[in-house]
Amino acid sequence: MSHSPRSLAIVYHSPFGHTAKVAEFIAQGAQNMQVQVQVMNIEQIDWDVLDQADGLIFGSPAYMGSVTGAFKLFMDTTSKRWKDRTWQGKLAAGFTNSGGLSGDKLAVLQQINLFAMQHGMLWAGLPLMPTGIQPTDLNRLAGFLGLMTQSDNAPVEITPPEGDLNTALWFGEYIAAMLYRLNSGQ
Ligand SMILES: Cc1cc2nc3c(=O)[nH]c(=O)nc-3n(C[C@H](O)[C@H](O)[C@H](O)COP(=O)(O)O)c2cc1C
């Protein structure tokens, strides 16, 4: 089966670099599937790229059990696109990193999910059964609404752990596969 090229944009906020690191692993996963990926910090948004992408993946660290203030500002800035239905029908997914094991990451993913639903996007979760709770295990945090990673308030050089980063890789490959599936009508 031949696939036409698909494009994905990953939009994130990451004051301390952990969420950015996760974004790069998601991007690598999608690139492994021959999807074109643009990784974008919300401080430098290219709106044309977002409008033209087939899918958008949104990522924010957990701040006070919520997306960061800057990420919320990004969300609010899309209101004209919401009105014009610019992103309706695009694939959407979310990811979040926090210091704490829980860190109330679920609330962050729910906010991102609701944002995507307001835009009429098609949500893709993380259908990956957890393989354990060790730092090397896939989906050790057992998130299904989206990708959860944890950095333990440790330096970005050593966190998130290997299992979380490999889960990010898997997530990127999965979202890429969903893009192809949407395109082929299967
Ligand atoms: C203002 C602020 C609020 C935070 N709130 C939470 C929180 O609610 N739960 C949590 O687990 N970690 C919390 N943290 C830790 C961050 O989630 C963690 O440092 C972040 O994921 C790092 O992401 P980044 O490196 O991409 O900036 C908070 C950090 C800051 C600075």
The ligand as a Tripos MOL2 file, in Angstrom:
@<TRIPOS>MOLECULE
LIG
   31    33     1     0     0
SMALL
NO_CHARGES

@<TRIPOS>ATOM
      1 C1          4.7070   26.9830   38.8140 C.3       1 LIG1
      2 C2          4.9200   25.5020   38.7830 C.ar      1 LIG1
      3 C3          3.8580   24.6760   39.0830 C.ar      1 LIG1
      4 C4          4.0310   23.2900   39.0670 C.ar      1 LIG1
      5 N1          2.9750   22.4920   39.3510 N.ar      1 LIG1
      6 C5          3.1470   21.1500   39.3520 C.ar      1 LIG1
      7 C6          2.0450   20.2820   39.6130 C.ar      1 LIG1
      8 O1          0.9190   20.7000   39.8120 O.2       1 LIG1
      9 N2          2.2900   18.9440   39.6460 N.ar      1 LIG1
     10 C7          3.5500   18.4350   39.4480 C.ar      1 LIG1
     11 O2          3.7210   17.2250   39.5140 O.2       1 LIG1
     12 N3          4.5880   19.2330   39.1300 N.ar      1 LIG1
     13 C8          4.4040   20.5570   39.0840 C.ar      1 LIG1
     14 N4          5.4610   21.3800   38.7480 N.ar      1 LIG1
     15 C9          6.6900   20.7590   38.2570 C.3       1 LIG1
     16 C10         6.6170   20.7260   36.7500 C.3       1 LIG1
     17 O3          5.5120   19.9770   36.2930 O.3       1 LIG1
     18 C11         7.8590   20.1380   36.1270 C.3       1 LIG1
     19 O4          8.9750   20.8160   36.5820 O.3       1 LIG1
     20 C12         7.6720   20.2740   34.6270 C.3       1 LIG1
     21 O5          7.0450   19.1530   34.1410 O.3       1 LIG1
     22 C13         8.9110   20.5270   33.8930 C.3       1 LIG1
     23 O6          8.5470   20.6300   32.5330 O.3       1 LIG1
     24 P1          9.4720   21.4580   31.5570 P.3       1 LIG1
     25 O7         10.8920   21.0260   31.8590 O.co2     1 LIG1
     26 O8          9.0330   21.0560   30.2060 O.co2     1 LIG1
     27 O9          9.3000   22.9230   31.8210 O.co2     1 LIG1
     28 C14         5.3020   22.7400   38.7490 C.ar      1 LIG1
     29 C15         6.3660   23.5970   38.4400 C.ar      1 LIG1
     30 C16         6.1810   24.9720   38.4610 C.ar      1 LIG1
     31 C17         7.3460   25.8630   38.1060 C.3       1 LIG1
@<TRIPOS>BOND
     1     1     2 1
     2     2     3 ar
     3     2    30 ar
     4     3     4 ar
     5     4     5 ar
     6     4    28 ar
     7     5     6 ar
     8     6     7 ar
     9     6    13 1
    10     7     8 2
    11     7     9 ar
    12     9    10 ar
    13    10    11 2
    14    10    12 ar
    15    12    13 ar
    16    13    14 ar
    17    14    15 1
    18    14    28 ar
    19    15    16 1
    20    16    17 1
    21    16    18 1
    22    18    19 1
    23    18    20 1
    24    20    21 1
    25    20    22 1
    26    22    23 1
    27    23    24 1
    28    24    25 2
    29    24    26 1
    30    24    27 1
    31    28    29 ar
    32    29    30 ar
    33    30    31 1
@<TRIPOS>SUBSTRUCTURE
     1 LIG1         1 GROUP 0 **** ****
